[in-house]
Amino acid sequence: MSKNFWFSIKKPLLALAPMAGITDSAFRQICRKNGADVVYSEMASVSALFFKPAKTLNLVRFNKKESPYIVQLFGNNPKHFAIATKIITEKIKPDGIDINFGCPAKKVFGHGSGCALMPQINLSREIILSVCENTSLPVSIKIRAGLKNFNAREFIEKTKDLPYCAVMIHGRTYEGGFSGPIDWKLIEQIKKIIPEKIVLGNGGINTSEDALEILQKYPAIDGLGIARGAWGKPYLFNQIKNKMGNCDFFKIKKIILEHARLIYADKNEMGKFEIRKHLAWYIKGFPGASELRQKLVRAENIEEIKQILA
Ligand SMILES: Cc1cc2nc3c(=O)[nH]c(=O)nc-3n(C[C@H](O)[C@H](O)[C@H](O)COP(=O)(O)O)c2cc1C
């Protein structure tokens, strides 16, 4: 993988957006194999990496097959960001490092991290510099459309001179949470402010039709970040690339079993619990889904999953 992979991927670029509790190594591998161009880790705390790194290092380790792989960091202490960046660069060796400026969750926002940083321009600049100065890897940021009366345009205007090379914009405000409308026009305007950086739009892309419509309507945007749309549909990335609608059950079954194998290989006994939510998402909308789900969530191993799906 070249040092700055961001500029060598064919556009439109399709990214698996970071999701705590979801984008583990197995899911990232499945998404990469099914068309995602780049995958993000679950968010990792810089303070945890600063004080007691072992558990967090385990959370963000990866398989080379996932590459290009980005580790996302969150926190609000520039010194912790500096040390965490060094640790991740040296011990994990991902392809890039991302900074979380978008999380609205109470335990992140409430501590002055994630989206709470956006209006604090000086602190945000200090954090971005702490990361950029402590790694040779490309640095990216993830932001929201804004919060209260603070707009993402202002954040970008006031940080655009810094050497981060990509930004993923979740086109909902802090107040919009996870279900408000997506401001695609704002994302397009931001690309115009930073034409030399990669700009990915994120939010509400759940089908290949959604993606193709947005890509056609806003051609200046370099690509899309997909989060919940990939739940039970890691093949969504390939559907978008191939401009296709459906995926047949035979293919889905193969993906489910491969996903289960990867989770079991990575998480051993815990794998059987971790795969459950994914199994429920995979079969959502299938005829007889609720009966199937009840059987699948009781499966003890891959062989049982295979038999139930057969
Ligand atoms: C369960 C869950 C966990 C998430 N965790 C993160 C995270 O760790 N870091 C981050 O920047 N965003 C996180 N997000 C936000 C997503 O990356 C994305 O911005 C948001 O879900 C909007 O995209 P969507 O409409 O495609 O789901 C998370 C979202 C969900 C639903």
The ligand as a MOL file (V3000), in Angstrom:
LIG
                    3D

  0  0  0     0  0            999 V3000
M  V30 BEGIN CTAB
M  V30 COUNTS 31 33 0 0 0
M  V30 BEGIN ATOM
M  V30 1 C -23.4020 1.7310 16.3470 0
M  V30 2 C -22.6620 2.9190 15.7790 0
M  V30 3 C -21.3710 3.1680 16.1930 0
M  V30 4 C -20.6730 4.2750 15.6800 0
M  V30 5 N -19.3870 4.4860 16.0770 0
M  V30 6 C -18.6650 5.5040 15.5220 0
M  V30 7 C -17.2830 5.6670 15.8160 0
M  V30 8 O -16.6770 4.8730 16.5460 0
M  V30 9 N -16.6420 6.7340 15.2720 0
M  V30 10 C -17.2830 7.6150 14.4220 0
M  V30 11 O -16.6650 8.5620 13.9450 0
M  V30 12 N -18.5810 7.4540 14.1130 0
M  V30 13 C -19.2710 6.4150 14.6060 0
M  V30 14 N -20.5620 6.2100 14.2310 0
M  V30 15 C -21.1710 7.0930 13.2220 0
M  V30 16 C -21.0570 6.4740 11.8190 0
M  V30 17 O -19.7100 6.3780 11.4080 0
M  V30 18 C -21.8150 7.3310 10.8010 0
M  V30 19 O -21.2640 8.6200 10.7900 0
M  V30 20 C -23.3150 7.4600 11.0990 0
M  V30 21 O -23.8550 6.2200 11.5150 0
M  V30 22 C -24.0690 7.9810 9.8890 0
M  V30 23 O -23.9350 7.0980 8.8100 0
M  V30 24 P -25.1250 6.0890 8.3650 0
M  V30 25 O -26.3490 6.9120 8.1970 0
M  V30 26 O -24.5960 5.4630 7.0940 0
M  V30 27 O -25.2810 5.0900 9.4760 0
M  V30 28 C -21.2850 5.1360 14.7460 0
M  V30 29 C -22.5960 4.8670 14.3440 0
M  V30 30 C -23.2800 3.7730 14.8490 0
M  V30 31 C -24.6890 3.5250 14.3750 0
M  V30 END ATOM
M  V30 BEGIN BOND
M  V30 1 1 1 2
M  V30 2 1 2 3
M  V30 3 2 2 30
M  V30 4 2 3 4
M  V30 5 1 4 5
M  V30 6 1 4 28
M  V30 7 2 5 6
M  V30 8 1 6 7
M  V30 9 1 6 13
M  V30 10 2 7 8
M  V30 11 1 7 9
M  V30 12 1 9 10
M  V30 13 2 10 11
M  V30 14 1 10 12
M  V30 15 2 12 13
M  V30 16 1 13 14
M  V30 17 1 14 15
M  V30 18 1 14 28
M  V30 19 1 15 16
M  V30 20 1 16 17
M  V30 21 1 16 18
M  V30 22 1 18 19
M  V30 23 1 18 20
M  V30 24 1 20 21
M  V30 25 1 20 22
M  V30 26 1 22 23
M  V30 27 1 23 24
M  V30 28 2 24 25
M  V30 29 1 24 26
M  V30 30 1 24 27
M  V30 31 2 28 29
M  V30 32 1 29 30
M  V30 33 1 30 31
M  V30 END BOND
M  V30 END CTAB
M  END
